[in-house]
């Protein structure tokens, strides 16, 4: 597997989509936007995923890349937890959370699988 740029990574592309969907969710839901600390934490956790993927890619070793993928996976877990807080506090109808919840779970799985691949075989840049 050869990637020249982090933008070519499918997991980064999917993480980018999650960020867009989070921003769309916030733009549609004033109640959620008014909970400033929660909405801010949701934004920061979501873009932390794609930022850590790109930062790890730019590092020198596969071990470092794997570390940053692990950090990104932690941020994905944080997003998932925040979505439950949003649901439990009735900030957003559950139906509006279904797609983003599916996407973040998919990204989390991709991160685990990609990290395992990198640790076993490496990735060429």
Long-range contacts (C-beta under 8 A, 24 or more apart in sequence): 1-117, 1-121, 1-123, 1-124, 2-123, 2-124, 2-125, 3-57, 3-123, 3-124, 3-125, 4-125, 6-53, 6-54, 6-57, 6-58, 9-53, 9-57, 9-114, 10-110, 11-53, 11-107, 11-110, 11-111, 11-114, 12-50, 12-53, 12-54, 12-57, 14-103, 14-106, 14-107, 14-110, 15-49, 15-50, 15-53, 15-72, 15-107, 16-50, 17-103, 18-46, 18-49, 18-50, 18-79, 18-100, 18-103, 18-104, 18-107, 19-46, 19-47, 19-49, 19-50, 21-99, 21-100, 21-103, 22-46, 22-79, 22-100, 25-92, 25-96, 25-97, 25-100, 28-96, 29-91, 29-92, 29-96, 31-91, 31-92, 32-86, 32-91, 32-92, 35-89, 35-91, 38-82, 38-85, 38-86, 38-91, 41-78, 41-82, 42-79, 42-82, 42-83, 42-86, 45-75, 45-78, 45-79, 45-82, 46-75, 46-79, 48-72, 48-75, 48-78, 49-75, 49-76, 49-79, 49-107, 49-111, 53-111, 57-125, 62-118, 62-119, 62-122, 62-123, 63-119, 65-118, 65-123, 66-115, 66-118, 66-119, 69-111, 69-114, 69-115, 69-118, 70-111, 70-115, 72-111, 73-108, 73-111, 73-112, 73-115, 76-104, 76-107, 76-108, 76-111, 77-108, 79-104, 80-104, 80-105, 80-108
